[in-house]
Amino acid sequence: MGAVYKAEQPDMNRYVAIKILHSRYLSRSDLVSRFRREARAMSQLSHPNTARVFLYGQLDDGACYFVMEHLVGQNLAQIVRAQGAMEPKRAIRIMIQVCGALEEAHQAGIVHRDLKPENIFVTTQGGIRDFPKVLDFGLAKVTERQMRPGSMVLTQQGMVFGTPEFMSPEQAHGKTLDARSDIYSLGIILYELLTGKLPFDAKQPIEYIQLHVNATPIPLSERCPDATFPPGRE
């Protein structure tokens, strides 16, 4: 669908990442809208745990692009695959920072709608390790209470977007979403960080959707019987 390039900005003495949606996809209004939505949503946010967007626009051939900060590190999915379950203190420290980024987005009326480990990148910033950056606001929605003239409601009730393993029950139902849906997704992410596994056993995406709606998550102590979790985490 697109490509990401590392580029040098000599006058600012920094590297940036340039994300480009190829011109051959310009006829796909859904992809163009998603790409622009991601750039606009991220450019409105200034929290240090949200990846910064510096500029967005179109190239001479019509291809859409945006320029964002260049990050070095791994996303949470890569970390869990390589290292397994995280020590609780580390997982909670990372997720507290992610919550800060989401708090700013929610106060601005932006609901991410696709939070998952792949969209949380962990880097080092200002000498601070395990510094998370929230990425990919391509499914972000501006809530009606924050709409201005010229804005659009970017989803309709009955339409399902997102990643089945991490979507909230109301998202699975295709209902109108608010900040609480993102908070549910954060809970699923934290569960996976603590256990290395998801809170439901399923093989197909539709099974995850059904379990989010109808089932109770497998307790942490059952997922990891040999692990010890702090009081209140269960």
Backbone as CSV, one residue per row, in Angstrom:
resi,resn,N_x,N_y,N_z,CA_x,CA_y,CA_z,C_x,C_y,C_z
1,MET,0.824,-1.204,0.000,0.000,0.000,0.000,0.858,1.252,0.000
2,GLY,2.002,1.182,0.672,2.865,2.346,0.759,4.253,1.941,1.176
3,ALA,5.066,2.930,1.465,6.443,2.671,1.868,6.867,3.720,2.879
4,VAL,7.854,3.354,3.695,8.417,4.278,4.676,9.908,4.410,4.389
5,TYR,10.369,5.649,4.280,11.763,5.917,3.969,12.419,6.696,5.107
6,LYS,13.669,6.370,5.374,14.475,7.154,6.304,15.139,8.273,5.513
7,ALA,15.014,9.499,6.004,15.588,10.644,5.302,16.317,11.540,6.294
8,GLU,17.290,12.269,5.779,18.036,13.203,6.614,17.547,14.623,6.363
9,GLN,17.349,15.372,7.432,16.972,16.778,7.356,18.167,17.592,7.866
10,PRO,19.092,17.957,6.958,20.365,18.551,7.389,20.208,19.840,8.186
11,ASP,19.262,20.704,7.785,19.139,21.986,8.471,18.676,21.833,9.911
12,MET,18.008,20.693,10.211,17.560,20.419,11.579,18.465,19.411,12.286
13,ASN,19.465,18.905,11.535,20.410,17.930,12.094,19.681,16.728,12.695
14,ARG,18.769,16.156,11.905,18.008,15.012,12.398,17.590,14.119,11.235
15,TYR,17.244,12.889,11.589,16.640,11.968,10.635,15.130,11.962,10.849
16,VAL,14.410,11.747,9.762,12.955,11.649,9.827,12.528,10.419,9.043
17,ALA,11.286,10.022,9.242,10.684,8.939,8.455,9.629,9.555,7.545
18,ILE,9.665,9.204,6.279,8.683,9.699,5.317,7.798,8.533,4.901
19,LYS,6.537,8.630,5.204,5.571,7.588,4.862,4.801,8.032,3.627
20,ILE,4.803,7.213,2.589,4.192,7.578,1.310,3.148,6.540,0.921
21,LEU,1.968,7.025,0.542,0.933,6.172,-0.040,1.093,6.255,-1.544
22,HIS,1.405,5.146,-2.191,1.722,5.155,-3.610,0.579,5.732,-4.444
23,SER,0.955,6.416,-5.523,-0.033,7.087,-6.371,-1.013,6.108,-6.998
24,ARG,-0.614,4.846,-7.151,-1.523,3.872,-7.769,-2.737,3.577,-6.900
25,TYR,-2.682,3.996,-5.636,-3.814,3.774,-4.744,-4.716,4.998,-4.620
26,LEU,-4.453,6.043,-5.391,-5.249,7.261,-5.265,-6.707,7.046,-5.642
27,SER,-6.981,6.011,-6.455,-8.372,5.719,-6.815,-9.128,5.048,-5.681
28,ARG,-8.409,4.580,-4.657,-9.034,3.951,-3.492,-9.317,5.026,-2.447
29,SER,-10.512,5.565,-2.488,-10.844,6.664,-1.579,-10.738,6.249,-0.117
30,ASP,-11.008,4.958,0.180,-10.925,4.505,1.566,-9.486,4.545,2.077
31,LEU,-8.532,4.140,1.218,-7.128,4.149,1.625,-6.593,5.570,1.748
32,VAL,-6.987,6.426,0.814,-6.554,7.824,0.873,-7.096,8.489,2.129
33,SER,-8.362,8.228,2.447,-8.969,8.819,3.643,-8.274,8.330,4.901
34,ARG,-7.968,7.047,4.944,-7.295,6.501,6.121,-5.915,7.122,6.294
35,PHE,-5.182,7.261,5.183,-3.835,7.823,5.245,-3.877,9.269,5.733
36,ARG,-4.765,10.063,5.163,-4.882,11.465,5.572,-5.359,11.581,7.013
37,ARG,-6.246,10.679,7.391,-6.768,10.688,8.759,-5.639,10.452,9.761
38,GLU,-4.753,9.508,9.420,-3.626,9.220,10.298,-2.741,10.452,10.454
39,ALA,-2.419,11.099,9.322,-1.547,12.275,9.371,-2.183,13.403,10.168
40,ARG,-3.453,13.666,9.932,-4.126,14.769,10.619,-4.255,14.510,12.111
41,ALA,-4.627,13.291,12.463,-4.795,12.971,13.881,-3.475,13.121,14.626
42,MET,-2.401,12.563,14.059,-1.110,12.606,14.740,-0.540,14.022,14.788
43,SER,-0.842,14.834,13.763,-0.310,16.198,13.748,-0.975,17.081,14.791
44,GLN,-2.151,16.684,15.288,-2.854,17.455,16.310,-2.326,17.178,17.714
45,LEU,-1.540,16.123,17.862,-1.138,15.660,19.189,0.316,16.016,19.473
46,SER,0.595,16.356,20.720,1.946,16.780,21.088,2.520,15.999,22.263
47,HIS,1.778,15.008,22.756,2.273,14.243,23.901,3.574,13.536,23.521
48,PRO,4.563,13.508,24.407,5.848,12.880,24.062,5.757,11.395,23.747
49,ASN,4.673,10.733,24.176,4.523,9.303,23.886,3.662,9.030,22.662
50,THR,3.390,10.068,21.882,2.763,9.914,20.578,3.796,10.269,19.520
51,ALA,3.932,9.427,18.499,4.880,9.724,17.427,4.500,11.050,16.775
52,ARG,5.485,11.931,16.607,5.220,13.272,16.096,5.197,13.287,14.570
53,VAL,4.224,13.997,14.020,4.160,14.252,12.584,4.519,15.713,12.354
54,PHE,5.482,15.953,11.465,5.961,17.309,11.215,5.279,17.966,10.020
55,LEU,4.872,17.155,9.039,4.389,17.723,7.782,3.620,16.657,7.027
56,TYR,2.586,17.051,6.299,1.926,16.113,5.394,1.402,16.862,4.184
57,GLY,1.222,16.115,3.072,0.760,16.752,1.843,0.742,15.764,0.699
58,GLN,0.909,16.276,-0.537,0.898,15.444,-1.733,2.112,15.754,-2.588
59,LEU,2.654,14.721,-3.233,3.763,14.871,-4.160,3.239,15.295,-5.527
60,ASP,4.154,15.585,-6.455,3.756,16.045,-7.787,2.907,15.024,-8.525
61,ASP,3.136,13.730,-8.253,2.355,12.694,-8.938,1.041,12.394,-8.229
62,GLY,0.737,13.143,-7.183,-0.518,12.960,-6.457,-0.417,12.060,-5.249
63,ALA,0.715,11.376,-5.081,0.871,10.475,-3.939,0.850,11.265,-2.632
64,CYS,0.152,10.718,-1.639,0.081,11.355,-0.321,1.306,10.962,0.507
65,TYR,1.734,11.869,1.367,2.873,11.566,2.229,2.730,12.299,3.553
66,PHE,3.424,11.802,4.567,3.657,12.621,5.745,5.037,12.319,6.314
67,VAL,5.572,13.315,7.000,6.912,13.237,7.570,6.775,13.166,9.085
68,MET,7.380,12.160,9.682,7.270,11.961,11.122,8.653,11.702,11.716
69,GLU,8.708,11.706,13.040,9.987,11.456,13.694,10.473,10.042,13.391
70,HIS,11.775,9.913,13.232,12.383,8.605,12.976,12.637,7.914,14.308
71,LEU,12.161,6.686,14.430,12.261,5.946,15.683,13.162,4.730,15.513
72,VAL,13.942,4.458,16.531,14.821,3.287,16.546,14.420,2.422,17.729
73,GLY,14.116,1.167,17.474,13.710,0.266,18.543,12.859,-0.865,18.002
74,GLN,11.898,-1.311,18.788,10.998,-2.400,18.404,9.598,-2.089,18.905
75,ASN,8.604,-2.668,18.222,7.256,-2.534,18.760,7.017,-3.610,19.822
76,LEU,5.944,-3.454,20.570,5.682,-4.383,21.674,5.494,-5.816,21.195
77,ALA,4.911,-5.999,20.027,4.727,-7.356,19.506,6.077,-8.029,19.277
78,GLN,7.023,-7.288,18.719,8.355,-7.840,18.482,9.058,-8.166,19.795
79,ILE,8.882,-7.306,20.787,9.522,-7.537,22.083,8.976,-8.794,22.745
80,VAL,7.657,-8.959,22.730,7.049,-10.138,23.357,7.450,-11.411,22.618
81,ARG,7.490,-11.351,21.291,7.907,-12.534,20.525,9.344,-12.920,20.859
82,ALA,10.205,-11.939,21.036,11.621,-12.222,21.276,11.924,-12.568,22.727
83,GLN,11.211,-11.933,23.663,11.562,-12.051,25.076,10.523,-12.768,25.922
84,GLY,9.329,-12.971,25.383,8.266,-13.580,26.174,7.606,-12.570,27.092
85,ALA,6.911,-13.074,28.102,6.174,-12.208,29.024,7.115,-11.234,29.729
86,MET,6.610,-10.028,29.961,7.392,-8.997,30.640,7.248,-9.092,32.147
87,GLU,8.267,-8.621,32.835,8.167,-8.434,34.273,7.092,-7.368,34.528
88,PRO,6.176,-7.604,35.476,5.038,-6.691,35.669,5.413,-5.224,35.812
89,LYS,6.463,-4.909,36.561,6.831,-3.504,36.750,7.176,-2.840,35.425
90,ARG,7.882,-3.574,34.571,8.252,-3.010,33.274,7.017,-2.802,32.404
91,ALA,6.145,-3.808,32.358,4.938,-3.707,31.538,4.065,-2.542,31.986
92,ILE,3.881,-2.408,33.287,3.023,-1.343,33.811,3.647,0.022,33.560
93,ARG,4.963,0.123,33.696,5.646,1.399,33.444,5.444,1.842,31.994
94,ILE,5.544,0.911,31.070,5.327,1.230,29.657,3.887,1.650,29.415
95,MET,2.952,0.897,29.971,1.545,1.161,29.694,1.054,2.452,30.343
96,ILE,1.628,2.851,31.466,1.265,4.141,32.068,1.592,5.275,31.096
97,GLN,2.724,5.172,30.432,3.097,6.196,29.454,2.153,6.184,28.251
98,VAL,1.781,4.994,27.809,0.827,4.884,26.703,-0.500,5.526,27.092
99,CYS,-0.916,5.307,28.329,-2.166,5.914,28.804,-2.092,7.434,28.747
100,GLY,-0.918,7.994,29.021,-0.763,9.437,28.925,-0.988,9.941,27.512
101,ALA,-0.442,9.218,26.531,-0.641,9.597,25.135,-2.110,9.509,24.750
102,LEU,-2.776,8.452,25.199,-4.192,8.278,24.865,-5.057,9.306,25.575
103,GLU,-4.655,9.706,26.784,-5.424,10.725,27.497,-5.479,12.017,26.685
104,GLU,-4.332,12.421,26.127,-4.333,13.633,25.307,-5.223,13.464,24.084
105,ALA,-5.103,12.306,23.410,-5.929,12.063,22.227,-7.410,12.110,22.575
106,HIS,-7.783,11.470,23.670,-9.193,11.431,24.056,-9.702,12.817,24.437
107,GLN,-8.874,13.613,25.094,-9.284,14.974,25.432,-9.472,15.827,24.185
108,ALA,-8.760,15.469,23.116,-8.926,16.156,21.838,-10.073,15.570,21.027
109,GLY,-10.755,14.571,21.599,-11.875,13.947,20.906,-11.471,12.918,19.876
110,ILE,-10.243,12.392,19.975,-9.743,11.410,19.014,-9.733,10.030,19.653
111,VAL,-10.406,9.073,19.026,-10.409,7.679,19.461,-9.543,6.893,18.472
112,HIS,-8.543,6.175,18.965,-7.581,5.493,18.095,-8.237,4.380,17.285
113,ARG,-8.937,3.469,17.958,-9.709,2.371,17.353,-8.883,1.192,16.840
114,ASP,-7.564,1.261,16.904,-6.772,0.111,16.449,-5.517,-0.056,17.303
115,LEU,-5.690,0.044,18.605,-4.559,-0.151,19.508,-4.201,-1.629,19.584
116,LYS,-2.931,-1.924,19.403,-2.411,-3.284,19.473,-0.905,-3.181,19.668
117,PRO,-0.239,-4.257,20.063,1.205,-4.183,20.322,2.011,-3.679,19.132
118,GLU,1.574,-4.003,17.920,2.298,-3.547,16.726,2.280,-2.031,16.582
119,ASN,1.302,-1.367,17.188,1.167,0.083,17.059,1.733,0.849,18.249
120,ILE,2.489,0.164,19.089,3.179,0.824,20.198,4.665,0.507,20.059
121,PHE,5.428,1.518,19.696,6.851,1.355,19.411,7.653,1.776,20.632
122,VAL,8.616,0.963,21.018,9.409,1.236,22.216,10.820,1.647,21.796
123,THR,11.220,2.806,22.253,12.510,3.359,21.874,13.211,3.900,23.115
124,THR,14.299,4.611,22.915,14.986,5.336,23.990,14.945,6.817,23.648
125,GLN,14.509,7.637,24.580,14.412,9.079,24.327,14.943,9.852,25.530
126,GLY,15.842,10.776,25.267,16.418,11.564,26.349,17.112,10.719,27.395
127,GLY,17.668,9.591,26.955,18.337,8.686,27.882,17.399,7.771,28.639
128,ILE,16.093,7.894,28.380,15.096,7.064,29.065,14.794,5.836,28.212
129,ARG,15.042,4.666,28.748,14.741,3.426,28.034,13.263,3.080,28.176
130,ASP,12.816,2.161,27.332,11.416,1.714,27.348,10.465,2.907,27.239
131,PHE,10.753,3.775,26.281,9.944,4.971,26.048,8.992,4.663,24.891
132,PRO,7.694,4.430,25.171,6.774,4.022,24.111,6.267,5.195,23.280
133,LYS,5.987,4.904,22.019,5.392,5.872,21.100,4.175,5.221,20.451
134,VAL,3.028,5.863,20.564,1.811,5.350,19.939,1.820,5.740,18.467
135,LEU,1.580,4.749,17.603,1.620,4.926,16.155,0.260,4.639,15.530
136,ASP,0.196,4.869,14.233,-0.878,4.400,13.355,-2.263,4.810,13.828
137,PHE,-2.569,6.072,13.626,-3.912,6.573,13.892,-4.781,6.488,12.638
138,GLY,-4.480,5.526,11.754,-5.201,5.417,10.489,-6.674,5.113,10.637
139,LEU,-7.084,4.515,11.756,-8.506,4.257,11.991,-9.100,5.250,12.981
140,ALA,-8.318,6.267,13.333,-8.780,7.215,14.349,-10.079,7.883,13.925
141,LYS,-10.895,8.175,14.923,-12.178,8.820,14.697,-12.269,10.068,15.556
142,VAL,-12.717,11.152,14.952,-12.996,12.363,15.710,-14.426,12.270,16.210
143,THR,-14.617,12.323,17.516,-15.958,12.192,18.075,-16.773,13.434,17.772
144,GLU,-18.085,13.254,17.763,-18.969,14.338,17.356,-18.847,15.557,18.253
145,ARG,-18.567,15.355,19.517,-18.505,16.500,20.424,-17.339,17.417,20.082
146,GLN,-16.365,16.921,19.321,-15.209,17.737,18.973,-15.248,18.204,17.522
147,MET,-16.320,17.929,16.810,-16.366,18.268,15.399,-16.475,19.770,15.191
148,ARG,-15.802,20.262,14.149,-15.881,21.649,13.731,-16.449,21.666,12.324
149,PRO,-16.862,22.829,11.823,-17.341,22.892,10.440,-16.307,22.328,9.484
150,GLY,-16.742,21.453,8.597,-15.836,20.825,7.653,-15.307,19.489,8.111
151,SER,-15.562,19.135,9.388,-15.127,17.832,9.885,-16.095,16.751,9.433
152,MET,-15.660,15.480,9.569,-16.508,14.360,9.196,-16.544,13.351,10.324
153,VAL,-17.672,12.688,10.498,-17.708,11.503,11.345,-17.173,10.370,10.482
154,LEU,-16.130,9.712,10.947,-15.366,8.824,10.085,-15.764,7.370,10.196
155,THR,-16.859,7.100,10.840,-17.351,5.737,10.913,-18.859,5.773,11.006
156,GLN,-19.491,4.683,10.727,-20.929,4.575,10.845,-21.256,3.370,11.703
157,GLN,-22.323,3.504,12.482,-22.730,2.372,13.301,-23.057,1.191,12.397
158,GLY,-22.599,0.009,12.786,-22.820,-1.192,11.995,-21.606,-1.609,11.193
159,MET,-20.605,-0.721,11.090,-19.372,-1.047,10.385,-18.303,-1.416,11.404
160,VAL,-17.553,-2.484,11.153,-16.550,-2.971,12.098,-15.159,-2.697,11.540
161,PHE,-14.346,-1.966,12.310,-12.957,-1.711,11.972,-12.089,-2.181,13.122
162,GLY,-10.804,-2.404,12.844,-9.897,-2.739,13.930,-9.314,-4.130,13.786
163,THR,-8.587,-4.548,14.824,-7.930,-5.852,14.866,-8.687,-6.746,15.833
164,PRO,-9.266,-7.864,15.374,-10.163,-8.673,16.214,-9.597,-9.058,17.572
165,GLU,-8.312,-9.390,17.640,-7.740,-9.829,18.911,-7.787,-8.750,19.990
166,PHE,-7.868,-7.479,19.583,-7.748,-6.386,20.547,-8.953,-5.452,20.569
167,MET,-10.013,-5.796,19.862,-11.141,-4.872,19.803,-12.113,-5.070,20.964
168,SER,-12.756,-3.988,21.337,-13.718,-4.007,22.437,-15.017,-4.669,21.992
169,PRO,-15.858,-5.101,22.937,-17.151,-5.688,22.565,-18.000,-4.745,21.720
170,GLU,-18.032,-3.455,22.068,-18.843,-2.522,21.285,-18.266,-2.318,19.888
171,GLN,-16.939,-2.416,19.770,-16.323,-2.334,18.449,-16.674,-3.569,17.629
172,ALA,-16.689,-4.718,18.275,-17.069,-5.955,17.587,-18.505,-5.901,17.090
173,HIS,-19.352,-5.164,17.808,-20.754,-5.008,17.410,-20.942,-3.921,16.356
174,GLY,-19.871,-3.194,16.023,-19.993,-2.114,15.055,-20.693,-0.889,15.603
175,LYS,-20.648,-0.718,16.926,-21.319,0.424,17.543,-20.430,1.668,17.502
176,THR,-21.041,2.821,17.758,-20.286,4.060,17.871,-19.347,3.964,19.069
177,LEU,-18.095,4.367,18.887,-17.071,4.164,19.908,-16.682,5.467,20.587
178,ASP,-16.213,5.326,21.833,-15.617,6.457,22.531,-14.327,5.982,23.195
179,ALA,-13.786,6.788,24.096,-12.492,6.488,24.704,-12.467,5.145,25.416
180,ARG,-13.609,4.698,25.918,-13.642,3.442,26.662,-13.229,2.245,25.810
181,SER,-13.487,2.325,24.520,-13.080,1.238,23.626,-11.559,1.119,23.574
182,ASP,-10.872,2.256,23.493,-9.404,2.237,23.518,-8.879,1.675,24.835
183,ILE,-9.538,2.025,25.941,-9.096,1.538,27.254,-9.204,0.017,27.323
184,TYR,-10.273,-0.537,26.757,-10.416,-1.997,26.703,-9.237,-2.607,25.937
185,SER,-8.906,-2.013,24.792,-7.790,-2.526,23.989,-6.477,-2.456,24.757
186,LEU,-6.286,-1.388,25.537,-5.081,-1.284,26.359,-5.012,-2.417,27.375
187,GLY,-6.166,-2.798,27.925,-6.202,-3.912,28.866,-5.768,-5.218,28.224
188,ILE,-6.197,-5.446,26.986,-5.797,-6.661,26.268,-4.284,-6.648,26.023
189,ILE,-3.764,-5.479,25.641,-2.322,-5.364,25.404,-1.541,-5.654,26.685
190,LEU,-1.974,-5.066,27.804,-1.288,-5.304,29.077,-1.334,-6.780,29.446
191,TYR,-2.464,-7.425,29.226,-2.602,-8.860,29.498,-1.541,-9.636,28.712
192,GLU,-1.389,-9.300,27.430,-0.414,-10.023,26.615,1.015,-9.741,27.079
193,LEU,1.288,-8.509,27.501,2.625,-8.209,28.009,2.935,-9.032,29.252
194,LEU,1.943,-9.187,30.129,2.158,-9.886,31.398,2.252,-11.403,31.242
195,THR,1.577,-11.942,30.234,1.500,-13.397,30.092,2.175,-13.935,28.832
196,GLY,2.378,-13.073,27.854,2.877,-13.533,26.567,1.796,-14.153,25.714
197,LYS,0.549,-14.101,26.199,-0.577,-14.715,25.491,-1.778,-13.775,25.520
198,LEU,-2.744,-14.069,24.658,-3.990,-13.313,24.642,-4.956,-13.873,25.684
199,PRO,-5.956,-13.095,26.097,-6.869,-13.553,27.154,-7.922,-14.545,26.696
200,PHE,-7.946,-14.855,25.399,-8.887,-15.845,24.874,-8.135,-16.810,23.970
201,ASP,-8.617,-18.041,23.893,-8.071,-19.031,22.971,-8.971,-19.108,21.755
202,ALA,-8.446,-18.754,20.606,-9.223,-18.791,19.371,-8.272,-19.003,18.203
203,LYS,-8.822,-19.476,17.101,-8.019,-19.731,15.913,-8.365,-18.797,14.763
204,GLN,-9.604,-18.319,14.739,-10.065,-17.478,13.644,-10.466,-16.099,14.165
205,PRO,-10.323,-15.055,13.343,-10.714,-13.705,13.769,-12.144,-13.619,14.277
206,ILE,-13.069,-14.301,13.619,-14.467,-14.235,14.037,-14.651,-14.825,15.432
207,GLU,-13.819,-15.812,15.788,-13.899,-16.390,17.132,-13.499,-15.366,18.185
208,TYR,-12.455,-14.587,17.911,-12.051,-13.541,18.857,-13.174,-12.531,19.049
209,ILE,-13.803,-12.148,17.958,-14.903,-11.185,18.044,-16.006,-11.724,18.934
210,GLN,-16.370,-12.982,18.744,-17.430,-13.591,19.550,-17.031,-13.695,21.018
211,LEU,-15.772,-14.011,21.282,-15.314,-14.152,22.663,-15.279,-12.808,23.384
212,HIS,-14.872,-11.759,22.695,-14.885,-10.429,23.311,-16.295,-10.063,23.770
213,VAL,-17.275,-10.480,23.010,-18.666,-10.123,23.310,-19.258,-11.022,24.387
214,ASN,-18.939,-12.307,24.348,-19.683,-13.280,25.159,-18.900,-13.958,26.280
215,ALA,-17.591,-13.867,26.278,-16.793,-14.665,27.220,-16.082,-13.797,28.252
216,THR,-15.614,-14.457,29.302,-14.804,-13.820,30.335,-13.337,-14.168,30.085
217,PRO,-12.429,-13.198,30.138,-11.010,-13.495,29.892,-10.474,-14.575,30.831
218,ILE,-9.573,-15.378,30.333,-8.912,-16.391,31.155,-8.093,-15.677,32.230
219,PRO,-8.249,-16.026,33.510,-7.513,-15.336,34.579,-6.000,-15.408,34.372
220,LEU,-5.310,-14.356,34.802,-3.853,-14.323,34.677,-3.204,-15.525,35.352
221,SER,-3.710,-15.887,36.533,-3.120,-17.000,37.285,-3.298,-18.323,36.564
222,GLU,-4.330,-18.427,35.756,-4.545,-19.648,34.976,-3.652,-19.657,33.743
223,ARG,-3.461,-18.484,33.151,-2.581,-18.373,31.990,-1.128,-18.670,32.379
224,CYS,-0.716,-18.140,33.518,0.670,-18.294,33.971,0.677,-18.772,35.418
225,PRO,0.407,-20.058,35.657,0.280,-20.560,37.029,1.554,-20.438,37.859
226,ASP,2.708,-20.339,37.203,3.968,-20.251,37.943,4.402,-18.812,38.213
227,ALA,3.641,-17.859,37.675,4.005,-16.451,37.846,3.302,-15.857,39.058
228,THR,3.891,-14.812,39.599,3.292,-14.085,40.716,3.002,-12.660,40.268
229,PHE,1.738,-12.268,40.366,1.347,-10.934,39.948,1.046,-10.076,41.170
230,PRO,1.326,-8.773,41.104,1.036,-7.889,42.235,-0.441,-7.930,42.601
231,PRO,-0.785,-7.696,43.869,-2.193,-7.691,44.290,-3.009,-6.708,43.459
232,GLY,-4.203,-7.146,43.089,-5.091,-6.284,42.323,-4.909,-6.374,40.829
233,ARG,-3.872,-7.050,40.353,-3.641,-7.153,38.909,-4.492,-8.250,38.284
234,GLU,-4.941,-9.207,39.094,-5.704,-10.336,38.568,-7.015,-9.848,37.959
